[in-house]
């Protein structure tokens, strides 16, 4: 009874905490080995190793995008200043006298346009720096990634605005200069980094395709093991 | 031009063991074979973690077998080495051989 309960708990942990793509097969392997008389100690060692190895795999996959997001976001003050000059040059004089709601949206564009462009340029730079990522990109994945980044950027910006509402930010009196203040540049880095991370994760998440679905027979190999003993395909 | 992939020690061992096992290459036999060859315990979990990485790199491919009652209704996942995987094994072998041969006394001190 206790043995069955232990096995059920161990397989549940493997199936839910290993983060891998092979959880079902791994749990099945452990059950099969237990049927052959392995001890509970052996089972728990396997479970702990599987969870740790899965976590390390996940951390390794996330490390590069995470570091890139932090480094890229640190460049935002320079980017914002560059955009400031460009936006001012591109601004037609009649924007100043535009009717509502354009008059209200104009100041926002000084904050949102550079931020969005910054995230999307960052995404492009990351993809260019890693050719293996570009190979996996499809138009659908890029659209999905950019949409995710936009949503994250807007959501976290709104959350920040709500957090500072009344104390540091007056939403009704936002001005162009507010987007170049040290306060803005410091706090906007959080939504920016998260937005870029969302774009990178949602587009570069690697999911291998299984060759066959359940219920089909295992694959047949063209080269039998005996060939390898003579150094066959790798000689 | 083909992009070269360099293999870690454990990854290389796993690829060679998959080749060695042929049709029977799934988690438990792989871990058992590696334990026997390395003369030390290799956990199934660490083998699967490496298999995940290799599959994401495109060096191996997998397919599911039939679910069976002795596995609690779960299917086995069989692995095979892809063409890219074979290239990676060959490249790694070439580099390692060159390094061994470049030692002052061939294999002398480390043999």
Interface residues (C-beta under 8 A of the other chain):
Chain A: X11 X14 X18 X20 X21 X22 X24 X25 X26 X27 X28 X29 X30 X31 X32 X33 X35 X45 X46 X47 X48 X49 X50 X51 X52 X53 X54 X56 X57 X131 X132 X206 X208 X210 X211 X212 X213 X214 X215 X216 X217 X218 X219 X220 X221 X223 X224 X225 X228 X233 X234
Chain B: X3 X16 X19 X20 X21 X22 X23 X26 X27 X28 X43 X44 X45 X46 X48 X49 X50 X51 X52 X53 X55 X56 X58 X61 X62 X63 X64 X65 X66 X67 X70 X71 X72 X74 X75 X76 X77 X78 X80 X86 X89 X90 X93
